[in-house]
């Protein structure tokens, strides 16, 4: 799994069992392979490549992923692998234009590892008229059913919830994509613990501008991608007339507001599972808890689940693909039907 935050490649070795069709899981080993400056630069500029250059990069990145898998397997002395499930790295996500593109050719992964590979999990749903996102709610529904709401604070914040037995999910707002963009201006990859944001003040002008952008999404709930961030959000964040700490603080406030708006009212106390890199942002978590008050209990699980939940869920999607079972829900993506998505090789 490689996310919009460009932290690195998350690899998890997962085991699944099914008893009376109810799945359980364990994460046996996991590691994040941090991107070098070279890879960060190449990935952040991939959308600017010519068609020919992009296809060459698609193959090269796939080979790179395969090599990382080999390193991981060897180091952890893993003997039996049924399948490599690869999300890849999203370069384009434009469901309105009928396409989404995740970098990392699965054929190259297969060639490098000689193992079965499932990849390109989003394109089928887009072809069926869906958003191609989010896909993690299938895992939320079957692997984390004890929680009322599952919130992911990744590059993009999104949540999933069961409504009358049907899974619903949607992107909320830009999260680490915005915070890390600002942290880089301070020479940091991320704002550790939210320390820089915590000493800033909310800038009402910036907050209002962000509110206006997100208010347009609150009814339609489109899937969010890099394109929208660069076009709508980044120009606001680059306003140097606002102190950097204030911009970080304001983005945290905006994220908190949007999450509060997105979580439906419930009469009983809500158990909220929070994962993704933003779960390590102590200041942001405190803001969210203050906003949601005592009616919501925020649960941040152990570090492995926080860091590797998406990798775990894409492993699960791969298992469902291998079993020819539904792994993408129309109730989440808006597609014309549920589907068993992913290209399977080997």
C-alpha contacts under 8 A as a table, 3 or more apart, distances in Angstrom:
res1	aa1	res2	aa2	distance
1	X	9	X	5.67
1	X	10	X	5.07
1	X	11	X	6.66
1	X	86	X	6.35
1	X	87	X	5.27
1	X	88	X	5.96
1	X	89	X	7.30
1	X	310	X	7.03
1	X	311	X	5.36
1	X	314	X	7.71
2	X	6	X	6.91
2	X	7	X	7.69
2	X	8	X	6.17
2	X	9	X	4.93
2	X	10	X	6.39
2	X	87	X	7.11
2	X	88	X	5.92
2	X	89	X	5.09
2	X	90	X	7.93
3	X	6	X	5.89
3	X	7	X	7.34
3	X	8	X	7.74
3	X	89	X	6.35
3	X	90	X	7.41
3	X	154	X	7.62
3	X	155	X	6.79
4	X	89	X	7.64
4	X	90	X	7.26
4	X	154	X	7.82
4	X	155	X	5.18
4	X	156	X	7.67
4	X	177	X	6.63
4	X	226	X	7.47
5	X	154	X	7.17
5	X	155	X	4.92
5	X	176	X	6.28
5	X	177	X	5.47
5	X	180	X	7.31
6	X	35	X	7.31
6	X	40	X	6.54
6	X	43	X	7.96
6	X	44	X	7.98
7	X	34	X	6.02
7	X	35	X	6.47
8	X	32	X	6.08
8	X	33	X	5.36
8	X	34	X	4.17
8	X	35	X	4.75
9	X	32	X	5.49
9	X	33	X	5.12
9	X	34	X	6.52
9	X	35	X	7.34
10	X	30	X	7.45
10	X	31	X	5.99
10	X	32	X	4.43
10	X	33	X	6.46
10	X	308	X	6.73
10	X	311	X	6.40
11	X	30	X	5.63
11	X	31	X	5.52
11	X	32	X	6.29
11	X	33	X	7.88
11	X	69	X	7.52
11	X	72	X	7.76
11	X	308	X	7.75
11	X	311	X	6.49
12	X	27	X	6.64
12	X	28	X	7.53
12	X	29	X	5.77
12	X	30	X	4.22
12	X	31	X	6.59
12	X	308	X	6.83
12	X	311	X	6.14
12	X	312	X	6.53
13	X	27	X	5.92
13	X	28	X	5.54
13	X	29	X	5.17
13	X	30	X	6.21
14	X	25	X	6.90
14	X	26	X	5.71
14	X	27	X	4.53
14	X	28	X	5.76
14	X	29	X	7.39
14	X	312	X	6.64
14	X	315	X	7.01
15	X	25	X	5.57
15	X	26	X	5.36
15	X	27	X	6.53
15	X	28	X	7.17
16	X	23	X	6.58
16	X	24	X	5.68
16	X	25	X	4.52
16	X	26	X	6.75
16	X	316	X	7.76
17	X	23	X	5.57
17	X	24	X	5.45
17	X	25	X	6.51
18	X	21	X	5.10
18	X	22	X	5.24
18	X	23	X	4.40
18	X	24	X	6.46
19	X	22	X	5.22
19	X	23	X	6.52
22	X	142	X	7.36
23	X	142	X	6.76
23	X	143	X	6.70
24	X	143	X	6.51
25	X	143	X	7.50
27	X	30	X	7.18
27	X	312	X	7.48
29	X	76	X	7.24
30	X	304	X	7.65
30	X	308	X	7.42
31	X	72	X	7.92
33	X	68	X	7.94
35	X	38	X	7.68
35	X	39	X	5.64
35	X	40	X	5.90
36	X	39	X	5.29
36	X	40	X	6.21
37	X	40	X	5.03
37	X	41	X	6.03
38	X	41	X	5.30
38	X	42	X	6.27
39	X	42	X	5.05
39	X	43	X	5.99
40	X	43	X	5.30
40	X	44	X	5.97
41	X	44	X	5.28
41	X	45	X	6.26
42	X	45	X	5.36
42	X	46	X	5.92
43	X	46	X	5.04
43	X	91	X	7.92
44	X	47	X	7.53
45	X	48	X	5.54
45	X	49	X	7.25
46	X	49	X	5.51
46	X	54	X	6.84
46	X	91	X	6.58
47	X	54	X	7.93
47	X	91	X	5.85
47	X	92	X	6.99
49	X	52	X	7.90
49	X	53	X	5.65
49	X	54	X	5.55
50	X	53	X	5.12
50	X	54	X	6.01
51	X	54	X	5.14
51	X	55	X	6.31
52	X	55	X	5.32
52	X	56	X	6.36
53	X	56	X	5.11
53	X	57	X	6.16
54	X	57	X	4.98
54	X	58	X	5.96
55	X	58	X	4.86
55	X	59	X	6.44
56	X	59	X	5.35
56	X	60	X	6.25
57	X	60	X	4.86
57	X	61	X	5.83
57	X	103	X	7.88
58	X	61	X	5.41
58	X	62	X	6.18
58	X	103	X	5.19
58	X	104	X	5.02
58	X	105	X	5.58
59	X	62	X	5.06
59	X	63	X	6.28
59	X	104	X	6.30
59	X	105	X	5.27
59	X	108	X	6.24
60	X	63	X	5.16
60	X	64	X	6.25
60	X	104	X	7.55
60	X	108	X	7.92
61	X	64	X	4.85
61	X	65	X	6.20
61	X	103	X	6.99
61	X	104	X	5.05
61	X	105	X	7.23
62	X	65	X	5.10
62	X	66	X	6.26
62	X	103	X	7.43
62	X	104	X	3.88
62	X	105	X	4.59
62	X	106	X	6.19
62	X	107	X	7.57
62	X	108	X	5.11
62	X	109	X	5.39
63	X	66	X	5.01
63	X	67	X	6.22
63	X	104	X	7.66
63	X	105	X	7.70
63	X	108	X	4.99
63	X	109	X	5.55
63	X	111	X	7.93
63	X	112	X	6.32
64	X	67	X	5.12
64	X	68	X	6.31
64	X	109	X	7.89
65	X	68	X	5.09
65	X	69	X	6.24
65	X	104	X	7.22
65	X	109	X	6.28
66	X	69	X	5.07
66	X	70	X	6.32
66	X	108	X	6.91
66	X	109	X	4.19
66	X	110	X	7.07
66	X	111	X	7.83
66	X	112	X	5.16
66	X	113	X	5.85
67	X	70	X	5.05
67	X	71	X	6.31
67	X	109	X	7.76
67	X	112	X	6.37
67	X	113	X	7.37
68	X	71	X	5.06
68	X	72	X	6.12
69	X	72	X	5.05
69	X	73	X	6.04
69	X	113	X	7.32
70	X	73	X	5.15
70	X	74	X	6.06
70	X	112	X	7.84
70	X	113	X	6.24
71	X	74	X	5.23
71	X	75	X	6.04
72	X	75	X	5.28
72	X	76	X	6.12
73	X	76	X	5.39
73	X	77	X	5.85
73	X	78	X	5.16
73	X	79	X	7.96
74	X	77	X	5.02
74	X	78	X	6.62
75	X	78	X	7.97
78	X	81	X	7.42
81	X	84	X	7.52
81	X	115	X	7.49
82	X	115	X	7.63
82	X	116	X	6.95
83	X	115	X	6.56
83	X	116	X	5.02
83	X	117	X	5.62
83	X	118	X	7.21
83	X	318	X	7.29
83	X	319	X	7.65
84	X	115	X	7.05
84	X	116	X	6.23
84	X	117	X	4.72
84	X	118	X	6.29
84	X	315	X	7.41
84	X	318	X	7.52
85	X	117	X	5.83
85	X	118	X	4.80
85	X	119	X	6.05
85	X	314	X	6.22
85	X	315	X	5.28
85	X	317	X	7.59
85	X	318	X	5.08
86	X	106	X	7.51
86	X	117	X	7.31
86	X	118	X	6.25
86	X	119	X	5.03
86	X	120	X	7.69
86	X	314	X	7.10
86	X	315	X	7.83
87	X	102	X	7.07
87	X	119	X	6.03
87	X	120	X	6.66
87	X	121	X	6.86
87	X	314	X	6.75
88	X	102	X	5.28
88	X	103	X	5.33
88	X	104	X	5.19
88	X	119	X	7.54
88	X	120	X	7.78
89	X	102	X	4.98
89	X	103	X	4.93
89	X	104	X	6.85
90	X	93	X	6.95
90	X	100	X	7.73
90	X	101	X	5.88
90	X	102	X	4.20
90	X	103	X	6.04
91	X	100	X	7.97
91	X	101	X	5.84
91	X	102	X	5.91
91	X	103	X	6.45
91	X	226	X	7.83
92	X	99	X	7.73
92	X	100	X	5.40
92	X	101	X	5.07
92	X	102	X	7.20
92	X	225	X	7.63
92	X	226	X	7.55
92	X	227	X	7.62
93	X	99	X	6.53
93	X	100	X	4.26
93	X	101	X	6.29
93	X	225	X	5.89
93	X	226	X	7.67
93	X	227	X	7.72
94	X	97	X	5.36
94	X	98	X	6.41
94	X	99	X	5.46
94	X	100	X	5.67
94	X	225	X	7.87
95	X	98	X	4.61
95	X	99	X	5.31
95	X	100	X	6.40
95	X	126	X	5.89
95	X	129	X	7.88
95	X	130	X	7.18
95	X	131	X	5.38
95	X	132	X	6.98
96	X	99	X	7.66
96	X	131	X	7.89
98	X	126	X	6.03
98	X	127	X	6.58
98	X	129	X	7.72
99	X	123	X	6.83
99	X	126	X	6.52
99	X	127	X	7.76
100	X	122	X	6.99
100	X	123	X	6.13
100	X	126	X	7.41
100	X	132	X	7.57
101	X	120	X	7.95
101	X	123	X	7.64
102	X	120	X	6.65
104	X	108	X	7.82
104	X	109	X	7.90
105	X	108	X	5.50
105	X	109	X	6.77
106	X	109	X	4.93
106	X	110	X	6.18
106	X	117	X	6.35
106	X	118	X	7.08
106	X	119	X	5.85
106	X	345	X	7.66
107	X	110	X	5.09
107	X	111	X	6.11
107	X	117	X	7.84
107	X	345	X	7.18
108	X	111	X	4.93
108	X	112	X	6.08
109	X	112	X	5.21
109	X	113	X	6.12
109	X	114	X	7.98
109	X	117	X	7.17
110	X	113	X	5.25
110	X	114	X	5.10
110	X	115	X	5.47
110	X	116	X	6.25
110	X	117	X	5.98
110	X	345	X	7.27
110	X	346	X	7.22
111	X	114	X	5.45
111	X	115	X	7.92
114	X	346	X	7.94
115	X	346	X	6.56
116	X	344	X	7.29
116	X	345	X	5.51
116	X	346	X	4.29
117	X	343	X	7.99
117	X	344	X	5.82
117	X	345	X	5.23
117	X	346	X	6.54
118	X	121	X	7.87
118	X	318	X	5.92
118	X	321	X	7.67
118	X	342	X	5.75
118	X	343	X	5.36
118	X	344	X	4.48
118	X	345	X	6.41
119	X	342	X	5.24
119	X	343	X	5.26
119	X	344	X	6.79
120	X	123	X	6.30
120	X	341	X	7.86
120	X	342	X	5.16
120	X	343	X	5.89
121	X	124	X	7.11
121	X	341	X	5.31
121	X	342	X	4.15
121	X	343	X	7.12
122	X	125	X	5.69
122	X	126	X	6.60
122	X	132	X	4.75
122	X	133	X	7.07
122	X	135	X	7.91
122	X	341	X	7.10
122	X	342	X	7.29
123	X	126	X	5.13
123	X	127	X	6.19
123	X	132	X	6.54
123	X	341	X	7.92
124	X	127	X	5.01
124	X	128	X	6.30
124	X	132	X	7.67
124	X	339	X	7.65
124	X	341	X	5.93
124	X	342	X	7.50
125	X	128	X	4.97
125	X	129	X	6.52
125	X	130	X	5.14
125	X	131	X	6.91
125	X	132	X	5.05
125	X	328	X	7.38
125	X	333	X	7.55
125	X	335	X	6.13
125	X	339	X	7.10
125	X	341	X	7.34
126	X	129	X	5.10
126	X	130	X	4.65
126	X	131	X	5.64
126	X	132	X	5.02
126	X	335	X	7.26
127	X	130	X	7.10
128	X	335	X	5.26
128	X	336	X	5.64
128	X	337	X	7.13
129	X	334	X	6.98
129	X	335	X	4.73
129	X	336	X	6.17
130	X	133	X	7.81
130	X	330	X	7.24
130	X	333	X	4.97
130	X	334	X	4.69
130	X	335	X	3.68
130	X	336	X	7.11
131	X	134	X	7.72
131	X	222	X	7.28
131	X	223	X	6.20
131	X	333	X	5.08
131	X	334	X	6.51
131	X	335	X	7.15
132	X	135	X	7.25
132	X	223	X	7.99
132	X	333	X	6.09
133	X	170	X	7.81
133	X	223	X	6.11
133	X	332	X	7.70
133	X	333	X	5.79
134	X	137	X	6.82
134	X	158	X	7.86
134	X	169	X	6.90
134	X	170	X	6.45
134	X	171	X	7.18
134	X	223	X	7.20
134	X	332	X	7.07
134	X	333	X	6.71
135	X	138	X	6.45
135	X	328	X	6.27
135	X	329	X	7.90
135	X	332	X	7.97
135	X	333	X	7.98
136	X	139	X	5.44
136	X	140	X	6.46
136	X	310	X	6.75
136	X	313	X	6.02
136	X	314	X	7.38
137	X	140	X	4.60
137	X	141	X	5.96
137	X	159	X	8.00
137	X	160	X	5.72
137	X	167	X	7.24
137	X	168	X	7.81
137	X	169	X	6.60
137	X	332	X	7.61
138	X	141	X	5.20
138	X	142	X	6.40
138	X	313	X	7.84
138	X	317	X	7.87
138	X	327	X	6.41
138	X	328	X	6.73
138	X	329	X	7.09
139	X	142	X	5.35
139	X	143	X	5.26
139	X	144	X	6.97
139	X	313	X	5.21
139	X	316	X	6.88
139	X	317	X	7.71
140	X	143	X	5.55
140	X	144	X	4.85
140	X	145	X	6.35
140	X	150	X	6.67
140	X	160	X	7.18
141	X	144	X	6.04
141	X	145	X	5.24
141	X	161	X	7.95
141	X	162	X	7.56
141	X	167	X	6.98
142	X	145	X	5.76
144	X	147	X	6.17
145	X	148	X	7.48
147	X	150	X	6.71
147	X	271	X	5.38
147	X	272	X	6.20
147	X	273	X	6.31
148	X	161	X	6.34
148	X	162	X	7.40
148	X	270	X	5.95
148	X	271	X	5.22
148	X	272	X	6.13
148	X	273	X	7.95
149	X	159	X	6.85
149	X	160	X	5.92
149	X	161	X	4.96
149	X	162	X	7.86
149	X	263	X	7.93
149	X	270	X	7.40
149	X	271	X	6.50
149	X	272	X	4.89
149	X	273	X	6.27
150	X	159	X	5.42
150	X	160	X	5.35
150	X	161	X	6.65
150	X	272	X	5.91
150	X	273	X	4.81
150	X	274	X	6.27
150	X	275	X	7.98
151	X	157	X	7.21
151	X	158	X	5.89
151	X	159	X	4.34
151	X	160	X	6.76
151	X	272	X	6.96
151	X	273	X	5.92
151	X	274	X	4.88
151	X	275	X	6.46
152	X	156	X	7.89
152	X	157	X	5.52
152	X	158	X	5.39
152	X	159	X	6.11
152	X	274	X	5.84
152	X	275	X	5.00
152	X	276	X	5.27
152	X	278	X	7.93
153	X	156	X	6.47
153	X	157	X	4.60
153	X	158	X	6.91
153	X	175	X	6.40
153	X	176	X	7.19
153	X	274	X	7.11
153	X	275	X	6.11
153	X	276	X	4.74
153	X	277	X	6.13
153	X	278	X	4.70
153	X	279	X	6.42
154	X	157	X	5.65
154	X	175	X	6.31
154	X	176	X	5.74
154	X	177	X	7.73
154	X	275	X	7.97
154	X	276	X	4.90
154	X	277	X	5.59
154	X	278	X	6.11
155	X	174	X	6.29
155	X	175	X	5.25
155	X	176	X	4.27
155	X	177	X	4.38
155	X	178	X	7.59
156	X	171	X	6.93
156	X	172	X	7.38
156	X	173	X	5.91
156	X	174	X	4.40
156	X	175	X	4.93
156	X	176	X	6.60
156	X	177	X	6.61
156	X	224	X	7.29
157	X	171	X	6.03
157	X	172	X	5.44
157	X	173	X	5.43
157	X	174	X	5.95
157	X	175	X	5.47
158	X	169	X	7.31
158	X	170	X	5.67
158	X	171	X	4.13
158	X	172	X	5.06
158	X	173	X	7.26
159	X	169	X	5.58
159	X	170	X	5.96
159	X	171	X	6.69
159	X	172	X	7.34
160	X	167	X	6.95
160	X	168	X	5.62
160	X	169	X	4.04
160	X	170	X	6.73
161	X	167	X	5.78
161	X	168	X	5.42
161	X	169	X	6.31
162	X	165	X	5.62
162	X	166	X	5.33
162	X	167	X	4.40
162	X	168	X	5.98
163	X	166	X	5.20
163	X	167	X	6.13
163	X	168	X	6.60
166	X	331	X	6.91
167	X	329	X	7.78
167	X	331	X	6.23
167	X	332	X	6.43
168	X	331	X	5.94
168	X	332	X	4.94
169	X	332	X	5.14
169	X	333	X	7.81
170	X	221	X	6.15
170	X	222	X	7.33
170	X	223	X	6.81
170	X	332	X	7.03
171	X	221	X	6.67
171	X	222	X	6.94
171	X	223	X	5.55
171	X	224	X	6.36
172	X	218	X	7.97
172	X	221	X	7.48
172	X	258	X	6.51
172	X	259	X	6.74
172	X	262	X	6.99
173	X	214	X	7.01
173	X	224	X	7.54
173	X	255	X	6.67
173	X	258	X	6.89
174	X	177	X	5.99
174	X	178	X	6.06
174	X	224	X	7.74
174	X	229	X	7.28
174	X	255	X	7.54
175	X	178	X	5.55
175	X	179	X	6.34
175	X	255	X	6.55
175	X	278	X	7.58
176	X	179	X	4.75
176	X	180	X	5.45
176	X	181	X	7.88
176	X	277	X	7.47
176	X	278	X	6.60
177	X	180	X	5.55
177	X	181	X	6.11
178	X	181	X	5.13
178	X	182	X	6.48
178	X	233	X	7.79
178	X	234	X	7.50
178	X	237	X	7.78
178	X	251	X	7.38
179	X	182	X	5.29
179	X	183	X	6.15
179	X	190	X	7.04
179	X	191	X	7.23
179	X	248	X	6.36
179	X	251	X	7.05
179	X	252	X	7.94
180	X	183	X	4.79
180	X	184	X	6.10
180	X	189	X	6.18
180	X	190	X	4.87
180	X	191	X	6.97
181	X	184	X	5.48
181	X	185	X	7.13
182	X	185	X	5.35
182	X	186	X	7.23
182	X	237	X	7.18
182	X	244	X	7.22
182	X	247	X	7.66
182	X	248	X	6.69
183	X	186	X	5.23
183	X	187	X	6.60
183	X	188	X	5.25
183	X	189	X	6.12
183	X	190	X	5.18
183	X	191	X	5.63
183	X	248	X	7.96
184	X	187	X	4.79
184	X	188	X	4.88
184	X	189	X	5.56
184	X	190	X	6.97
185	X	188	X	7.27
185	X	244	X	7.94
188	X	191	X	6.87
191	X	194	X	5.14
191	X	195	X	6.40
191	X	196	X	6.24
191	X	197	X	7.56
191	X	281	X	7.79
192	X	195	X	6.24
192	X	280	X	7.83
192	X	281	X	6.57
193	X	280	X	6.23
193	X	281	X	4.20
193	X	282	X	4.86
193	X	283	X	6.12
194	X	197	X	5.26
194	X	198	X	6.04
194	X	281	X	5.27
194	X	282	X	6.25
194	X	283	X	5.03
194	X	284	X	6.56
195	X	198	X	5.13
195	X	199	X	6.87
195	X	283	X	7.17
196	X	199	X	5.76
196	X	200	X	6.90
196	X	245	X	5.64
196	X	248	X	7.14
196	X	249	X	7.85
197	X	200	X	5.24
197	X	245	X	5.31
197	X	246	X	6.85
197	X	247	X	7.77
197	X	248	X	4.80
197	X	249	X	4.28
197	X	250	X	7.99
197	X	252	X	7.41
197	X	283	X	7.77
198	X	245	X	7.88
198	X	249	X	6.39
198	X	283	X	6.51
199	X	245	X	6.60
199	X	246	X	7.93
199	X	249	X	7.71
200	X	244	X	7.97
200	X	245	X	4.50
200	X	246	X	4.30
200	X	247	X	7.59
200	X	248	X	7.15
200	X	249	X	5.31
201	X	245	X	7.30
201	X	246	X	4.80
201	X	249	X	5.88
201	X	250	X	7.00
202	X	207	X	7.39
202	X	246	X	5.81
202	X	247	X	7.43
202	X	249	X	5.73
202	X	250	X	4.63
202	X	253	X	7.26
203	X	206	X	5.54
203	X	207	X	6.14
203	X	242	X	7.69
203	X	246	X	6.30
203	X	247	X	7.05
203	X	250	X	5.92
204	X	207	X	4.95
204	X	208	X	5.93
204	X	250	X	7.90
205	X	208	X	5.22
205	X	209	X	6.32
206	X	209	X	5.10
206	X	210	X	6.29
206	X	236	X	7.04
206	X	247	X	7.70
206	X	250	X	7.10
207	X	210	X	5.18
207	X	211	X	6.09
207	X	250	X	6.01
207	X	251	X	7.34
207	X	253	X	7.70
207	X	254	X	6.28
208	X	211	X	4.94
208	X	212	X	6.24
209	X	212	X	5.27
209	X	213	X	6.58
209	X	236	X	7.82
210	X	213	X	5.23
210	X	214	X	6.28
210	X	233	X	7.40
210	X	254	X	6.95
211	X	214	X	5.24
211	X	215	X	5.87
211	X	254	X	7.10
212	X	215	X	5.22
212	X	216	X	6.84
213	X	216	X	5.76
213	X	217	X	7.37
213	X	232	X	7.57
214	X	217	X	5.20
214	X	218	X	6.52
214	X	258	X	7.73
215	X	218	X	5.26
215	X	219	X	7.95
216	X	219	X	7.05
216	X	220	X	7.69
217	X	220	X	5.47
217	X	221	X	4.95
217	X	222	X	6.40
218	X	221	X	5.43
218	X	262	X	7.99
224	X	228	X	6.61
224	X	229	X	7.94
225	X	228	X	5.67
225	X	229	X	6.64
226	X	229	X	5.09
226	X	230	X	6.18
227	X	230	X	5.37
227	X	231	X	6.18
228	X	231	X	5.17
228	X	232	X	5.76
228	X	233	X	7.30
229	X	232	X	5.53
229	X	233	X	4.93
229	X	234	X	5.96
230	X	233	X	6.10
230	X	234	X	5.08
230	X	235	X	7.31
231	X	234	X	6.66
231	X	235	X	7.17
232	X	235	X	6.54
232	X	236	X	7.44
233	X	236	X	5.47
233	X	237	X	6.48
234	X	237	X	5.03
234	X	238	X	6.17
235	X	238	X	5.21
235	X	239	X	6.92
236	X	239	X	5.69
237	X	247	X	6.77
239	X	242	X	6.06
240	X	243	X	6.73
240	X	244	X	7.55
242	X	246	X	6.62
242	X	247	X	6.52
243	X	246	X	5.27
243	X	247	X	6.40
244	X	247	X	5.07
244	X	248	X	6.35
245	X	248	X	5.13
245	X	249	X	6.13
246	X	249	X	4.99
246	X	250	X	5.97
247	X	250	X	5.07
247	X	251	X	6.18
248	X	251	X	5.21
248	X	252	X	6.33
249	X	252	X	5.16
249	X	253	X	6.30
250	X	253	X	4.96
250	X	254	X	6.13
251	X	254	X	4.93
251	X	255	X	6.10
252	X	255	X	5.14
252	X	256	X	6.15
252	X	284	X	6.10
252	X	287	X	7.88
253	X	256	X	5.09
253	X	257	X	6.15
253	X	287	X	7.53
254	X	257	X	5.09
254	X	258	X	6.21
255	X	258	X	5.26
255	X	259	X	6.17
256	X	259	X	5.21
256	X	260	X	6.12
256	X	284	X	7.53
256	X	287	X	6.55
256	X	288	X	5.28
256	X	291	X	7.13
257	X	260	X	5.14
257	X	261	X	6.20
257	X	291	X	7.71
258	X	261	X	5.07
258	X	262	X	6.08
259	X	262	X	5.01
259	X	263	X	6.28
259	X	288	X	7.70
260	X	263	X	5.65
260	X	288	X	7.50
260	X	291	X	6.73
260	X	292	X	6.31
261	X	264	X	7.54
266	X	269	X	7.08
266	X	270	X	6.95
268	X	295	X	7.25
269	X	294	X	7.77
269	X	295	X	4.73
269	X	296	X	5.45
269	X	297	X	6.98
270	X	295	X	6.28
270	X	296	X	4.60
270	X	297	X	5.99
271	X	296	X	6.11
271	X	297	X	5.06
271	X	298	X	6.35
271	X	299	X	7.07
272	X	296	X	6.71
272	X	297	X	5.92
272	X	298	X	4.86
272	X	299	X	5.86
273	X	298	X	6.20
273	X	299	X	4.92
273	X	300	X	6.12
273	X	301	X	7.44
274	X	279	X	6.10
274	X	298	X	6.88
274	X	299	X	6.09
274	X	300	X	5.22
274	X	301	X	7.46
274	X	306	X	7.51
275	X	278	X	7.21
275	X	279	X	5.40
275	X	300	X	6.52
275	X	301	X	7.37
275	X	305	X	7.15
275	X	306	X	4.39
275	X	307	X	7.09
275	X	309	X	7.17
276	X	279	X	5.69
276	X	280	X	7.97
276	X	306	X	5.35
276	X	307	X	5.79
276	X	308	X	7.86
276	X	309	X	7.47
277	X	280	X	5.82
277	X	281	X	7.51
277	X	306	X	7.15
277	X	307	X	6.51
278	X	281	X	5.12
278	X	284	X	7.48
278	X	285	X	7.97
279	X	282	X	7.18
279	X	285	X	6.68
279	X	300	X	6.70
279	X	306	X	6.99
281	X	284	X	5.39
281	X	285	X	6.30
282	X	285	X	5.19
282	X	286	X	6.19
283	X	286	X	5.13
283	X	287	X	6.30
284	X	287	X	5.10
284	X	288	X	6.26
285	X	288	X	5.10
285	X	289	X	6.17
286	X	289	X	5.13
286	X	290	X	6.16
287	X	290	X	5.13
287	X	291	X	6.18
288	X	291	X	5.10
288	X	292	X	6.11
289	X	292	X	5.17
289	X	293	X	5.70
289	X	294	X	7.77
289	X	296	X	7.51
289	X	297	X	7.89
289	X	298	X	6.92
290	X	293	X	5.06
292	X	295	X	6.77
292	X	296	X	5.98
293	X	296	X	6.30
294	X	297	X	6.79
300	X	306	X	7.25
301	X	305	X	6.24
301	X	306	X	6.21
302	X	305	X	5.64
302	X	306	X	6.33
303	X	306	X	4.99
303	X	307	X	6.03
304	X	307	X	5.31
304	X	308	X	5.74
304	X	309	X	7.67
305	X	308	X	5.24
305	X	309	X	5.01
306	X	309	X	5.98
307	X	310	X	7.89
308	X	311	X	5.16
308	X	312	X	6.04
309	X	312	X	4.92
309	X	313	X	6.11
310	X	313	X	5.03
310	X	314	X	6.19
311	X	314	X	5.24
311	X	315	X	6.22
312	X	315	X	5.08
312	X	316	X	6.33
313	X	316	X	4.82
313	X	317	X	6.17
314	X	317	X	4.79
314	X	318	X	6.13
315	X	318	X	5.03
315	X	319	X	6.32
316	X	319	X	4.97
316	X	320	X	6.25
317	X	320	X	5.12
317	X	321	X	6.13
317	X	327	X	5.58
318	X	321	X	4.95
318	X	322	X	6.15
318	X	342	X	7.52
319	X	322	X	4.98
319	X	323	X	6.23
320	X	323	X	4.96
320	X	324	X	6.02
320	X	325	X	5.05
320	X	326	X	6.62
320	X	327	X	5.94
320	X	340	X	7.52
321	X	324	X	4.90
321	X	325	X	5.95
321	X	326	X	7.38
321	X	327	X	6.80
321	X	340	X	5.86
321	X	341	X	6.52
321	X	342	X	6.66
321	X	344	X	7.86
322	X	325	X	7.72
322	X	344	X	7.82
324	X	340	X	6.31
325	X	340	X	5.77
326	X	329	X	7.43
326	X	338	X	6.47
326	X	339	X	5.28
326	X	340	X	4.45
326	X	341	X	7.68
327	X	338	X	7.77
327	X	339	X	6.35
327	X	340	X	5.19
327	X	341	X	6.50
328	X	333	X	7.88
328	X	338	X	5.80
328	X	339	X	5.37
328	X	340	X	6.38
328	X	341	X	6.73
329	X	332	X	5.48
329	X	333	X	6.49
329	X	335	X	7.92
329	X	337	X	7.57
329	X	338	X	4.88
329	X	339	X	6.90
330	X	333	X	5.10
330	X	334	X	5.00
330	X	335	X	4.77
330	X	336	X	6.51
330	X	337	X	5.37
330	X	338	X	4.89
330	X	339	X	7.84
331	X	334	X	5.84
331	X	335	X	7.67
335	X	338	X	7.15
